[in-house]
Amino acid sequence: MPRTFGHALDWMRARVASGQLPTGVLGVCSADGVLALEAFGVDGGRTATVDDRYALYSVTKPLVGLTIARTIEHGLLTSETPLRDALPQSPAGATTLGQLLSHTSGLIDVDLGAHAGAEVAPTALREALAVAGLESVPGTLRRYNNLAFEGAAAIVEHATGAELTDLVQGMADAAGAGTLSFDPADAHRIHDADLAGHDPAGVFAVRHPAAGLVGSVHDLLAIGQSLLAGDGRVVHPTTLEAMLRPRTTGLPVIDADPIKRFEDFGLTWNLPRRPGLLDHSLYGHTGWTGTQFWLSRDTGLCVVALTNRLDTWRPEVGVEWDQLLNAVMSAR
């Protein structure tokens, strides 16, 4: 008997109707295909559709991780390749690709919106990386870090001679994710950026490898379906399994949110073990704009939720995304 996802769809519909989320798109798939897909809301006269593109922010991280994993499969580098291979003069040259991709690099980060302004060249992040020092010994603690992904980009670009943006496009093409790109044209506008003191234009201007991708629910479901099917179009199943090995277990965690101690990281993938989650086999990522991309090894499901408000979890907005994940993963 096919699973139905009425509770999850009702949850998303209610969050949009209440104004907590400006718009929303929810999709669920298995290895065999799409099981649920619906769009909700009207924002500034624009009615949301399932074909709409949204700024993914940190959902970018595992997508870039998959791209880099494909380069590892080609034998051009490993997770132990050091940053010094690409930036010999970097103060953080001994930091490895694996540490950069698991938030254990020790790099001193820069604010995500620090390079705001459409006139900023994509080289700005690379220049910041070249002079970035270390706040801790690599591999000794976990602190969420966006600049580290520019380090990973530098390593993969040095190894391949290609730009990361082109490599991501190759990954997207392999999966059939036809509208995934670093081009923000036609994406839904981002709400509450002013409250966060953030300029989204800066993220897009530098094609930020930790946060700059824009895509549709179809793009993420296509990638999720390939991973669940183990068909090798994106990465080989062995490669995915290696990406999901926890790399931060037992390390001190520096984060203002105490719930983060119930999360682990593999290579770019978040491995949550939060008490409120029914399914502790989940891997995926959330984005600052409220975007969600999660897969379950136990249920064989992938859930994608797209929306467009920063800090949806803050008390005055009050969105509890674990409720949605529970509703999807327990559907029957």
C-alpha positions in Angstrom: 0.0 0.0 0.0 1.5 3.4 -1.0 2.5 5.8 1.8 0.7 9.1 2.0 2.0 12.3 3.4 -1.1 14.3 4.3 0.2 15.2 7.8 3.4 16.6 6.4 1.6 18.6 3.6 -0.9 19.9 6.2 2.1 21.0 8.4 3.7 23.0 5.6 0.3 24.4 4.5 -0.4 25.6 8.1 3.0 27.3 8.5 2.5 29.3 5.3 -1.1 30.1 6.1 -0.1 31.4 9.6 2.6 33.7 8.0 5.5 31.9 9.7 6.7 31.0 6.3 6.2 33.5 3.3 5.9 30.6 0.8 6.8 26.9 0.8 7.3 23.9 -1.4 7.4 20.4 0.0 8.5 17.3 -1.9 9.1 13.7 -0.9 10.6 10.9 -2.9 11.9 7.4 -2.6 14.4 5.5 -4.8 11.5 4.8 -7.2 10.2 8.3 -7.7 8.3 11.3 -6.3 5.7 10.5 -3.7 4.4 13.9 -2.7 4.8 17.4 -4.2 3.0 20.7 -3.4 3.6 24.4 -3.3 2.0 26.9 -0.9 1.5 30.6 -0.6 1.6 34.0 -2.3 4.4 36.4 -1.7 4.2 40.0 -3.0 1.7 38.9 -5.7 3.8 35.9 -6.7 2.1 32.5 -6.3 4.5 29.8 -5.3 4.7 26.8 -7.7 6.6 23.5 -7.6 8.9 24.8 -10.4 10.1 27.8 -8.4 13.7 28.3 -7.5 14.8 29.2 -3.9 18.1 30.4 -2.4 19.4 27.2 -0.7 22.0 28.7 1.5 23.7 26.0 3.6 21.9 23.2 1.7 24.7 24.2 -0.8 27.2 22.4 1.5 26.3 18.8 0.8 25.8 19.5 -2.9 29.3 21.0 -3.1 30.4 18.0 -1.0 29.0 15.6 -3.6 30.8 17.5 -6.3 34.1 17.2 -4.5 33.5 13.5 -3.8 33.2 13.0 -7.5 36.7 14.4 -7.9 38.0 12.1 -5.2 36.5 9.2 -7.2 38.6 10.3 -10.2 41.7 9.8 -8.1 42.7 13.5 -8.2 42.8 14.0 -4.4 41.7 12.5 -1.1 40.1 13.8 2.1 43.7 14.1 3.5 44.9 16.5 0.7 46.2 19.6 2.6 45.2 23.2 1.8 48.9 24.0 1.2 48.7 22.1 -2.1 46.4 24.9 -3.4 47.6 27.8 -1.3 51.3 27.2 -0.3 51.6 30.4 1.7 48.3 30.0 3.7 48.8 30.1 7.5 46.3 27.2 7.6 48.2 25.2 5.0 48.3 21.9 7.0 44.5 21.8 7.3 43.1 18.9 5.3 40.2 18.7 2.9 38.3 16.4 5.3 38.7 18.9 8.1 37.5 21.8 5.9 34.4 19.8 5.0 33.6 18.6 8.5 33.8 21.9 10.4 36.9 20.9 12.2 39.4 23.0 10.2 40.2 25.5 13.0 40.0 28.3 10.5 39.0 31.8 11.7 35.7 32.3 9.8 34.4 35.5 8.2 30.7 36.6 8.3 28.6 35.1 5.6 27.5 38.6 4.5 30.9 40.2 4.9 31.5 40.6 1.2 28.1 42.2 0.5 27.5 44.1 -2.6 27.0 43.0 -6.2 30.2 44.7 -7.3 32.3 42.2 -5.2 34.4 39.8 -7.4 34.4 36.1 -6.7 38.1 36.3 -5.8 37.2 38.1 -2.5 36.6 34.9 -0.6 39.8 33.4 -1.9 41.7 36.5 -0.8 40.2 36.2 2.7 41.1 32.5 2.8 44.7 33.2 1.8 45.3 35.2 5.0 43.0 33.4 7.4 44.7 32.1 10.5 43.8 29.3 12.9 41.9 29.7 16.1 42.4 26.1 17.1 44.5 23.0 16.1 42.8 21.4 13.1 40.7 18.3 14.1 40.5 19.1 17.8 37.1 20.8 18.0 34.0 21.5 15.9 32.9 25.0 15.1 30.5 25.6 12.1 32.5 27.4 9.4 31.6 28.8 6.0 35.0 30.1 4.9 36.3 26.5 5.1 34.3 25.7 2.0 36.3 28.2 0.0 39.3 26.2 1.2 37.8 23.1 -0.2 37.0 24.9 -3.4 40.6 26.0 -3.7 41.8 22.4 -3.3 39.5 20.9 -5.9 40.1 23.7 -8.4 43.9 23.2 -8.0 43.5 19.4 -8.5 41.2 19.6 -11.5 42.1 22.8 -13.2 38.4 23.6 -13.4 36.2 26.1 -11.6 34.0 24.7 -8.8 30.9 26.3 -10.4 31.5 24.2 -13.6 32.1 21.0 -11.5 28.9 21.6 -9.6 27.1 22.0 -12.9 28.5 18.6 -14.0 27.2 17.0 -10.8 23.8 18.6 -11.4 23.6 17.5 -15.0 24.5 13.9 -14.0 21.6 13.9 -11.5 19.1 15.6 -13.8 19.0 18.7 -11.6 18.4 21.0 -14.5 17.8 24.3 -12.7 20.5 24.1 -9.9 23.1 26.9 -10.3 24.8 29.8 -8.6 22.6 32.2 -10.6 20.0 33.8 -8.3 17.8 35.1 -11.2 14.1 34.4 -10.6 14.6 33.0 -7.1 12.1 34.0 -4.4 13.1 37.0 -2.4 14.5 36.4 1.0 12.6 37.8 4.0 14.1 39.3 7.2 17.6 39.7 5.8 17.6 43.2 7.2 16.8 41.9 10.7 19.8 39.7 10.5 22.1 42.5 9.1 22.7 40.4 6.1 23.0 41.3 2.4 22.1 38.2 0.2 23.6 40.0 -2.8 27.1 39.4 -1.4 26.6 35.6 -1.1 25.5 35.4 -4.7 28.2 37.8 -6.0 31.0 35.6 -4.7 29.2 32.4 -5.8 29.7 31.2 -2.2 30.6 27.5 -2.1 29.0 27.2 1.4 25.7 29.0 0.6 25.4 30.3 -2.9 23.3 27.7 -4.8 19.8 28.3 -6.0 17.5 25.5 -7.1 14.1 24.0 -7.2 12.5 21.1 -5.4 12.9 19.0 -8.6 16.7 19.5 -8.4 17.0 18.3 -4.9 14.6 15.4 -5.3 16.5 14.3 -8.4 19.8 14.2 -6.4 18.1 12.6 -3.4 16.5 9.9 -5.6 19.8 9.0 -7.2 21.5 8.7 -3.7 18.7 6.5 -2.4 18.7 4.3 -5.5 22.5 4.0 -5.3 22.6 4.3 -9.1 26.0 6.0 -9.1 24.9 8.9 -11.3 26.0 11.4 -8.6 28.4 9.3 -6.6 29.1 5.6 -6.1 27.3 4.1 -3.0 30.7 3.4 -1.4 31.6 7.1 -1.8 28.4 8.2 -0.1 28.9 5.8 2.7 32.4 7.3 3.3 30.9 10.8 3.3 28.5 9.7 6.1 31.1 8.4 8.5 31.0 10.6 11.6 34.1 12.8 11.9 33.2 14.9 14.9 32.1 12.4 17.5 33.4 13.3 20.9 34.9 16.6 19.9 34.1 19.8 21.9 31.5 21.8 20.1 31.6 25.6 20.1 28.0 26.8 19.4 25.6 29.1 21.2 22.8 26.5 20.6 23.1 23.6 23.1 21.1 21.3 20.8 24.0 21.3 18.4 25.7 18.8 20.7 23.3 16.2 19.4 24.6 16.6 15.8 27.6 15.0 14.2 29.2 15.8 10.8 30.6 13.6 8.1 32.0 15.1 4.9 29.6 18.0 4.6 26.6 16.0 5.8 24.9 16.8 9.0 24.1 13.6 11.0 21.5 14.7 13.6 20.7 12.7 16.7 18.4 15.3 18.3 16.1 14.0 21.1 13.0 15.2 19.3 13.7 13.3 16.1 12.0 9.9 15.5 14.5 8.9 12.9 18.2 9.0 13.8 19.3 7.6 10.5 18.8 11.0 8.8 21.5 12.7 6.9 21.2 16.1 5.1 21.3 19.8 5.8 19.3 22.8 6.6 19.8 26.3 5.2 19.6 29.8 6.8 16.6 30.5 4.6 14.7 27.6 6.1 15.5 25.2 3.3 15.6 21.5 4.2 17.2 18.5 2.4 17.2 15.2 4.3 17.5 11.6 3.5 16.7 8.6 5.7 18.6 5.3 5.6 15.9 3.5 7.6 12.8 4.7 5.7 14.4 5.1 2.2 12.8 8.6 1.9 14.1 12.0 0.9 12.3 15.1 2.0 12.9 18.6 0.5 11.3 21.7 2.0 12.0 25.1 0.4 11.0 28.5 1.8 12.4 32.0 2.0 12.8 33.5 5.5 16.0 33.8 7.5 16.1 32.3 11.0 12.8 30.5 10.8 13.6 28.8 14.2 13.9 32.1 16.2 11.2 32.3 18.9 9.1 35.0 17.2 8.8 32.9 14.1 8.7 29.5 15.9 9.1 27.0 13.1 10.1 23.6 14.5 11.4 21.7 11.5 11.8 18.4 13.4 8.0 18.2 13.5 7.9 18.1 9.7 10.7 15.5 9.5 8.8 13.3 12.0 5.6 13.6 10.0 7.4 12.6 6.8 9.4 9.7 8.2 6.5 8.1 10.0 4.1 8.3 7.1 2.3 5.1 6.3 
